[in-house]
Amino acid sequence: MPHPPISSTHILLVEDGHVELVENWRVPLAEFGLDSACYRAPERTAGGPVTHAASVYSLGLLFLELLSGSRVINGSDPQAVAAAHVNTRIAALSALRPQIATPALERLISEATDRDPLMRPQDAATLAAALDDLRQTMARDSRRLPAPPVRPPSLRQRIDRVTGALAAPKRIARPVTPAATEHPDEIRQRRRSQVPSDRRRALFGLGIMVTLFTTVACAAYLLAGSLAPRLIGIEIPPLPDIDITIPESGIALPDWLTGVAAGPGEVLVVTIGSIEGLNLRDAPGLQTQVIGLLPNGTRVRRIDGPQVVDQVPWLLVRAQLNGRTVEGWVSEHFVRALE
């Protein structure tokens, strides 16, 4: 059935308290494509036909926008916004508005906005029926459960209770320490893993102590140099001018110190907005395998690219993900150079 474009721009609040989806002729023609791209289903971006499942996806995004107060996928380039539906994961309602999120409501929105059309409700009527059932379930008054009947203890239970009170107290077993159950090789491996962190903390503390001692010594020397000529008439020579230059040694700083994966290449920052994260793929393209999810603000190092595949420029980057260094391809639309 033909219907107006599914968008918050085309929603009208009627006087009797309900909303209607209408054709808003006040939307400029130049902004119509961008407005429609914010709700375009992934299979439509990939060139698939118009189906009922595509309308359900758009309605799911519209419903999530009405609940959270902002569009989940947005931007200024219609092609980049349309590609984001294929390249990114829709954020859950609990991450956007945890105050109103319930498991049933979040599960229904997740099914409606699933990337696979076969996993969504069949059509808009099925989605409306599920929403109506959810509304009735949430609006139903809760009832207090009846208390179970209290049965008097049997003769055997009374005897066991009396004999248990007269019995000697049980000895409490001492807890077995982990060191007694661990293998000697496991103990050595655990201690060996603690050495780098302990050594790092020791070096950091030593650096702070040396810095404080040097600062106090220089301040005391300068104070004595300014007071000695006035008090005892002795001129203390000033500190010599020290010109220290650090040559380019080519030594790369460790990843834990810089927060960026080591190696050559420009440092970029992930700018995905309010979406859960940017997909890291094993090859350029919208149909390749996702090997990781880079949160917003993650710093990555550019290795190669861009390569244009599926009308999207892709960059090969190196990043720190869950404590390990990984390499993969990301969309150039959602990263920028570190200022």
C-alpha positions, 0 to 999 in steps of 0.5 A: 500500500502506498504511504508517505515517506516514513520520517519524523519530518512527516509526522503531524499531531492531530487535535484528538491526541493521535499522530498521523503520517502525512506528506510534508510539502514544506521539506525542501527538495534538496533535503528530501534525499538526506531525510529519506536516507536516515531511514533507508533499510540496508537491503535498499542501499545494497540495491534490493527491491522495496518490501514490507520488511524495508518499511518495518525497518524505517518504522523501527528507526522512527519509533526509536527516534521518538523514544530517544529524542534524536535520530540514530543515524544522521549526517550531511551526506546522503550516500554516507548516511545510507551506507551507515545502515549497512556499516554500523550497528543500531544502538539499543534503547537501553543505551540511549534512554535507560530510564524507559527501556524494558526488555520486551520493548527493547527486543521489539525495536531490535527485531524491527531494526535487524539488518536481516529482513527475514528477522523482522516482523512481516509487515507494518500490521504485524509490528502494530499488533506487537506494539498493541500487545506490548502496550496492553501488557505494560498498562495492566495492573500488577497483582499480589501473589497469594501466600502459600499455605503454612503447613505444620512440621511433621513428626520426623521434622520435629525429631530432626530439629531437636536432635540437630540442636543437641548434636555437636557443632560441625567443624568449619573447614579451613578455606584452601588458598589458591596457592595450595591448588595451583600448579607450580608452573601456573604460580611461576607464570602468574608471578612472571606476569606481575613483574612488568607492571610492578617494574613499571610502577617502580620506574614511574615512582622513581621518575617522580622522586627524581623530578621533585628532588631536582626541582627543590634543589634548583629552587634552593640554589636560586634562593641562596644565590639571590640572598647570599650577596645581601647577607654575607657578601658572597656571589654564588655563580648562577646555573649554567645554560644547558642546551639539551637536544634529543636526537631522532632515535627512531624508537617507538613509544609503547602502546600503553603509553601513547594509547595508539597502535605502534608503527608509522602512519597518520593518527585518526580518530573515530567519529561515529556519533551516538552509534554503538561503534564503527565496524572494523572489516577484514577487507574493503566493502559493505559485504565483508566480514566484521572483525571488531567494533571501534567505539567513538573516540578510538584512535587508530593509525592509518596504514593504507588507502583510501580504496573505493569499494561499493561507492565508499572510500575505505582505509586500512588502519591499525588499532588497539582493541581489547588489549591486542593490536588488530588491523582492518578496514573502516569507512573514511566517512567516520574517521578524521585526523587527530588535531 
